[in-house]
Amino acid sequence: MTGKFAVIVILIALGYLLKRINILKEEDNQVLAKLVLNVTLPALVIVNLNKAELDISLSVLPVMMVIYGIIAKVIAISFFLKYDNEMRGTIGMMMASLNIGLFAYPLVQAIWPKVGMIYFGMADIGGAIVMFGITYFIGNYFSSSGNNTFNLRFLILNLLRSIPLMTYLMMFGLNMSNLHLPDPVINFLDVLAQANMPLSMILLGLMLNFRVERRYLPIALKYLAIHYGFGLIAGLLVYFFLPVSDQMIKTTLMVIWLLPIGVAVIPYSIQFQYRTLPLIGMTTNMTIVISIVILYYFQMFFV
C-alpha cells in the first residue's frame, strides 16, 4: 500500500512540475477538472457500484455529514467573532466544505479498492448538501451585499448538475432494485475509470501553489488548527461512540473530516466579492499537503 501511495505522491509532484516548466498552465486545471468530474469519476462510480453489496444502513453517512457540517461551521465562526463579517464568512465557507470528488476518491480507490467508493460515495451525498447549500448560504449571508435568505432552488439545481452525485444516486437506485448494467458497458467504462486516479492526482499537482500571504498567515494557522482539531475530535467521538456495527462507516467519517477544503469555495468567494481570496487559496493548498501526509500515515499504520 505504501508503494501505491508513493505513486500517488509522484503523480501530484508531476502535475506541479509540469506547471512549473510551463508544459501545463494553471488555467488548464479547469479542463482537467471537467474531464475528471464529468467523465472518469462517473465511470469509476458506475464500475464500482454496478454489482456492489449495498445496505440501507449506509444512509447514516450523509446524515452525519450534514450534522457535522452545521456544527463545525458554527464552532469555527465562533472562534472568529472579533473579525469582520467578511472574515467570518470566509471561515464559515471553508469549514466542513470538503474536497471529496477530486481528492478523496482516487486515494480511497487505492487504500480501500473494494469498498471505499461505496462508503465515501454515500458520505459525498451529505457533503454535496453542505457544499452547495450551507456553504453557499454562509458565503451569501456574510458578504457585503448578502442577505439571509436560503435559495432552495439554487441548492436543488446544483445537486442536479453534479454528474458524480447523480451517477451515484442512479447506481444506488439500480443496485437496490437488483438491476445491473451489461458487461460490455462495464468493460468500456472500466477503461475510463482507470484514468481517474492519475488524472486527478496530476490535477491536484497543477492546482498546488506554495505562495505564502504573510498578512493572512496567523489567520490561516488558526483556521488549520480548528479544521483538523475539530475534525479529529469529531472523528474519534464517532469511532468510539457512534452506535453502528459497521466499522467502515466509522472509518469513513473519521477520515473524511480530515480532507482538504473543497475547491468550490474559491468560485463562491469570487461570486460574493470577498477580498480574502488570497487567504482561501493559500489555506486550501495547505490543507491539500497536510491531508496527504495524514492519509499517508493513516494507511501505513491502520490499513
ZIMO-V111396 format. One record per run of one state. SS is the DSSP state (2 for helix, 1 for strand, 0 for the rest). FROM is the first residue (numbers start at 1). TO is the last residue. Records with the same first field share a line. If there is no record, write none. Layout:
BEGIN
SS->FROM-TO / FROM-TO
END
This chain:
BEGIN
0->1-1 / 21-27 / 50-55 / 79-84 / 95-97 / 99-99 / 112-115 / 143-151 / 162-162 / 177-182 / 208-213 / 242-246 / 257-260 / 262-263 / 272-276 / 303-303
2->2-20 / 28-49 / 56-78 / 85-94 / 100-111 / 116-142 / 152-161 / 163-176 / 183-207 / 214-241 / 247-256 / 264-271 / 277-302
1->98-98 / 261-261
END
